[in-house]
Amino acid sequence: MCSPGEAPPGPAPAGDLPPEWETDDERMAFLFSAFKQSREVNSTEWDSKMAFWVGLVLARGRRRGAVRTCLRELQNGFERRGSVPLGLGTVLRELLRRGKLQRESDFMASVDSSWISWGVGVFILKPLKWTLSSVLGDSKIPEEEEVLIYVELLQEKAEEVYRFYQNSALSSHPVVALSELRSLCAGLCPDERTFYLLLLQLQKEKRVTILEQNGEKIVKFARGLHAKVSPMNDVDIGVYQLMQSEQLLSQKVESLSQEAEKCKEDARSACRAGKKQLALRCLKSKRRTERRIEELHSKLDAVQGILDRIYASQTDQMVFNAYQAGVGALKLSMKDVTVERAENLVDQIQELCDTQDEVAQTLAGVGINGLGM
């Protein structure tokens, strides 16, 4: 079923339609009539009608900012006095032939999007679909509810997503959770399906790569505006997991801070009520919690320092290679994760970085670039 979703479908506003739409019934009757079976019957009239509708269809997509459409949506949008254009199917077939539109199913089949659950059916049928496409081409008129993509608009919006990400705080490292990216792009992508299509376009352009890790989808971006993304590797995944550890530790610190404040208030209340022993227990609990907070703060500082080192690894190959060498021991499962496991990971990475410092001191005086790394 066609449900483009980017904007409510409906008749085009009068300002988006040519002057003859309301003033020239004879002209509009011709334009609303079906195309002749063969262009050769009257090529001038055929070309004139085609140019009229091609312009309107493309302009409607751009005005709505919708990368997706279908024949029925366009028929509803161009309804005039109870009538719909009879030749729109022929127009869409021509736009498919020119590459201005593409069937959504063909687009999805052209990209390895196994990470998208709603794309599975397309890939099961992929060999058959490509066989049929090679035989039939775009000669078939689209079904009324078959979803079509505005090719240029999809490319432009994908570029917009890429630039928006590059200018955001998330770009400090090229790996980001798909859920975080979706939240970042909520204003650019009004629905999830459009968001996925834009990611598929970026994947097709080799500007992102997507991996499902322990049930969570991770997106890796190319570093520069014109760069190609490199495959996701163990270092990327390890750094991403360390970033998750940082968030986990921050959340735990916040939770314990609230707990310490509550202990403080409970102690005051107990004092006012003359319950000295209860007040002492609350104060002891507060002190234990504060010591725990100090410990976690130390861990958190270590995480942030390590991440700073890792972010610099693009210019410090020794740090990058040291992390890569020990990454097998640094894996942190994102399923059933605990603060204790996060802290353990921090300790292991801190030890790795300390070892790297010793190596760097031993090699003092030898430039990193001179090592051929």
C-alpha positions in Angstrom: 0.0 0.0 0.0 1.3 3.5 -0.8 1.8 5.5 2.3 4.6 7.9 1.6 4.1 9.6 5.0 6.4 12.6 4.5 3.5 15.0 4.1 -0.3 14.7 4.0 -1.4 13.8 0.5 -4.1 16.0 -1.2 -4.8 18.3 -4.0 -2.0 20.6 -5.1 -2.4 24.3 -3.9 -3.7 26.6 -6.6 -0.3 28.5 -6.5 1.5 25.3 -7.5 -0.6 24.8 -10.6 -0.3 26.5 -14.1 -2.7 29.3 -14.9 -4.7 27.2 -17.4 -5.6 24.8 -14.7 -8.7 26.8 -13.8 -9.1 29.0 -16.9 -8.8 26.8 -19.9 -11.1 23.8 -19.8 -10.4 22.8 -23.4 -6.6 22.6 -22.7 -7.1 20.8 -19.5 -9.5 18.2 -21.1 -6.6 17.4 -23.6 -4.1 17.2 -20.8 -6.3 14.9 -18.6 -7.0 12.5 -21.5 -5.0 9.3 -21.9 -1.9 9.2 -24.1 -2.1 7.6 -27.5 -0.7 4.1 -27.6 2.1 5.3 -29.9 3.9 8.6 -29.8 4.3 8.5 -33.6 0.6 9.2 -34.1 1.2 12.8 -33.1 4.6 13.4 -31.5 4.0 17.1 -31.0 0.9 16.6 -28.9 2.4 13.6 -27.1 5.6 15.6 -26.2 3.6 18.6 -25.1 1.4 16.6 -22.7 4.4 14.7 -21.4 6.4 17.8 -20.7 3.4 19.4 -18.8 2.9 16.4 -16.5 6.6 15.6 -16.0 7.2 19.2 -14.7 4.2 19.0 -12.4 5.0 15.6 -10.9 8.6 16.5 -10.2 7.6 19.9 -8.8 5.1 18.3 -6.5 7.6 16.0 -5.0 10.1 18.9 -4.4 7.4 21.1 -2.9 6.3 18.4 -0.5 9.9 17.4 0.3 8.7 13.8 -0.2 11.2 11.3 -1.5 8.4 8.7 -2.0 5.2 8.8 -4.0 2.9 6.5 -5.9 0.4 6.7 -8.8 -2.6 6.9 -6.5 -1.1 9.7 -4.4 -0.5 11.7 -7.6 -3.9 11.1 -8.9 -5.4 12.5 -5.7 -3.0 15.4 -5.8 -3.9 16.4 -9.4 -7.7 15.8 -9.2 -9.6 18.5 -11.0 -13.4 18.9 -10.7 -13.9 15.3 -9.8 -11.6 14.0 -12.6 -8.1 12.5 -12.4 -5.4 12.6 -15.2 -5.8 9.4 -17.2 -2.2 9.5 -18.5 -0.3 9.7 -15.2 0.7 6.0 -15.4 2.4 6.7 -18.8 4.1 9.8 -17.3 5.5 7.7 -14.4 6.7 5.1 -16.8 8.6 7.8 -18.7 10.1 9.2 -15.5 11.2 5.7 -14.6 12.8 5.4 -18.1 14.6 8.7 -17.7 15.9 7.8 -14.2 14.0 10.6 -12.5 12.0 8.0 -10.5 12.9 4.5 -9.3 10.8 1.8 -7.9 11.5 1.5 -4.2 11.8 -2.3 -4.4 14.4 -1.9 -7.2 16.3 0.6 -5.1 16.3 -1.6 -2.0 17.4 -4.6 -4.1 20.3 -2.6 -5.4 21.8 -2.1 -1.9 22.8 -4.7 0.6 20.3 -3.7 3.3 20.0 -6.9 5.2 20.2 -4.8 8.4 16.6 -3.5 7.6 14.0 -5.9 8.8 11.3 -4.7 6.4 13.7 -5.2 3.4 14.0 -9.0 3.9 11.3 -9.9 1.4 13.0 -7.9 -1.3 16.3 -9.7 -0.9 14.6 -13.2 -0.9 13.3 -12.3 -4.3 16.3 -10.4 -5.5 17.6 -12.8 -8.2 14.2 -13.1 -9.7 13.6 -9.4 -9.5 16.8 -8.5 -11.3 16.0 -11.1 -14.0 12.6 -9.6 -14.6 14.0 -6.1 -14.6 16.6 -6.9 -17.2 13.9 -8.3 -19.4 11.1 -5.8 -18.9 13.1 -2.8 -18.0 10.8 0.1 -17.0 8.2 -0.6 -19.7 5.6 -1.6 -17.1 3.3 1.1 -15.8 3.5 1.2 -12.0 0.6 -0.2 -10.0 -1.6 2.4 -8.2 0.0 1.9 -4.8 3.5 0.8 -5.9 6.0 3.1 -4.1 8.3 5.2 -6.3 11.3 7.2 -5.2 12.3 10.7 -6.5 15.9 9.9 -7.3 17.4 13.4 -7.2 15.5 14.4 -4.1 16.7 11.2 -2.3 20.3 12.0 -3.1 19.9 15.6 -2.0 18.3 14.7 1.3 20.9 12.0 1.9 23.6 14.6 1.5 21.7 16.8 3.9 21.7 14.0 6.5 25.5 13.5 6.0 26.3 17.2 6.4 24.0 17.5 9.4 25.8 14.6 11.1 29.3 16.0 10.2 28.3 19.3 11.9 27.0 17.6 15.1 28.7 16.5 18.3 28.2 12.9 17.3 30.9 13.3 14.6 33.7 13.3 17.2 34.0 9.6 16.3 32.7 8.0 13.0 30.7 5.3 14.8 27.3 6.1 16.2 24.2 4.1 17.3 21.5 4.1 14.7 19.0 5.1 17.4 21.1 8.2 18.3 21.4 9.1 14.6 17.6 8.7 14.2 17.0 11.2 17.0 19.5 13.6 15.6 17.8 13.5 12.2 14.2 13.6 13.4 13.7 17.1 11.9 15.1 16.1 8.5 13.3 12.7 8.3 9.6 12.8 9.2 9.2 9.1 9.2 11.4 6.0 9.9 11.0 4.6 6.4 12.4 7.8 4.8 15.2 7.8 7.3 16.2 4.2 6.3 16.0 5.1 2.6 18.4 8.0 3.1 20.8 5.7 5.0 20.6 3.2 2.1 21.4 6.0 -0.3 24.5 6.9 1.8 25.4 3.2 2.0 25.1 3.0 -1.8 27.5 5.9 -2.1 29.9 4.2 0.3 29.7 7.0 2.8 28.3 4.9 5.6 28.4 1.2 6.5 26.0 -0.4 9.0 26.5 -3.3 11.3 24.2 -5.1 13.7 26.1 -5.9 16.9 24.4 -7.8 19.7 21.0 -6.7 18.5 21.9 -3.0 18.1 22.6 -1.4 14.8 25.7 0.7 14.5 26.5 3.2 11.7 30.0 4.2 10.6 30.5 7.4 8.6 33.2 8.3 6.2 35.5 11.0 7.7 35.5 13.6 5.0 32.7 15.0 2.9 34.1 13.3 -0.2 35.7 10.3 1.4 34.6 6.7 1.2 33.9 4.8 4.4 36.2 1.9 5.4 34.7 -1.4 6.6 33.6 -1.7 10.2 36.5 -3.3 12.2 37.1 -4.5 15.7 38.6 -1.1 16.7 35.4 0.7 15.6 33.2 -1.7 17.6 35.5 -1.5 20.7 35.6 2.3 20.7 31.8 2.3 20.3 31.4 0.0 23.3 33.8 2.2 25.3 31.6 5.2 24.5 28.6 3.2 25.8 30.6 2.5 29.0 31.1 6.2 29.4 27.4 6.7 29.2 26.7 3.9 31.6 29.2 5.2 34.2 27.7 8.8 33.9 24.2 7.5 34.5 25.4 5.5 37.5 27.1 8.6 38.9 23.9 10.6 38.5 21.9 7.9 40.2 24.2 7.6 43.1 24.3 11.4 43.5 20.6 11.4 43.9 20.9 8.6 46.4 23.4 10.5 48.5 21.2 13.5 48.5 18.3 11.4 49.7 20.4 9.9 52.5 21.3 13.5 53.5 17.7 14.5 53.7 16.7 11.4 55.5 19.4 12.1 58.1 18.1 15.6 58.7 14.6 14.3 59.1 15.7 11.7 61.6 17.6 14.3 63.6 14.5 16.5 63.7 12.5 13.6 64.9 15.1 12.7 67.6 16.0 9.4 66.0 19.8 9.6 66.5 20.6 6.0 65.5 18.6 6.3 62.3 20.3 9.6 61.5 23.8 8.0 62.0 22.9 5.1 59.7 21.7 7.5 57.0 25.0 9.5 57.3 27.0 6.3 57.1 25.1 5.3 54.0 25.7 8.8 52.5 29.4 8.5 53.1 29.6 5.1 51.5 27.7 6.4 48.5 30.0 9.4 48.2 33.0 7.1 48.3 31.5 5.1 45.5 30.8 8.2 43.5 34.4 9.2 43.9 35.5 5.8 42.6 33.2 6.0 39.6 34.3 9.6 38.9 37.9 8.3 38.7 36.8 5.6 36.3 34.8 8.1 34.2 37.8 10.5 34.0 39.9 7.5 32.8 37.3 6.7 30.2 37.1 10.2 28.9 40.9 10.4 28.8 41.2 7.1 26.9 38.5 8.2 24.4 40.5 11.4 23.8 43.5 9.3 23.0 41.6 7.0 20.7 40.1 10.0 18.8 43.6 11.1 18.2 44.6 7.7 16.8 44.1 8.9 13.3 47.3 10.9 13.7 48.9 8.6 16.3 49.2 5.2 14.7 51.0 3.7 17.7 47.9 4.3 19.9 45.6 3.0 17.2 47.7 -0.2 16.7 48.1 -0.7 20.4 44.3 -0.6 20.8 43.9 -2.9 17.8 46.3 -5.4 19.2 44.5 -5.7 22.5 40.9 -5.2 21.3 40.0 -8.9 21.6 40.3 -8.5 25.4 38.4 -5.2 25.5 35.1 -6.4 24.0 32.1 -5.3 26.1 28.8 -7.0 25.3 26.0 -4.4 25.1 23.5 -7.1 26.4 23.0 -7.3 30.1 25.8 -4.8 30.7 26.7 -3.8 34.3 28.7 -1.0 35.8 31.2 -3.6 37.2 31.8 -4.9 33.6 32.2 -1.4 32.4 34.7 -0.6 35.1 36.6 -3.8 34.3 36.8 -2.7 30.6 38.1 0.7 31.7 40.9 -1.0 33.8 42.0 -3.2 30.9 42.1 -0.3 28.5 43.9 1.9 31.0 46.5 -0.8 31.4 46.9 -1.0 27.6 47.4 2.8 27.3 49.9 2.7 30.2 51.8 0.0 28.3 51.7 2.2 25.2 53.1 5.1 27.2 56.1 2.9 28.2 56.6 2.0 24.5 56.5 5.6 23.5 59.1 6.5 26.2 61.4 3.7 25.1 61.1 5.0 21.5 61.7 8.6 22.6 63.4 10.6 19.9 62.0 8.5 17.1 59.1 10.2 15.2 56.0 8.2 14.7 56.0 8.9 11.0 59.5 7.4 10.8 58.2 4.1 12.0 56.4 3.5 8.7 53.0 3.1 10.3 
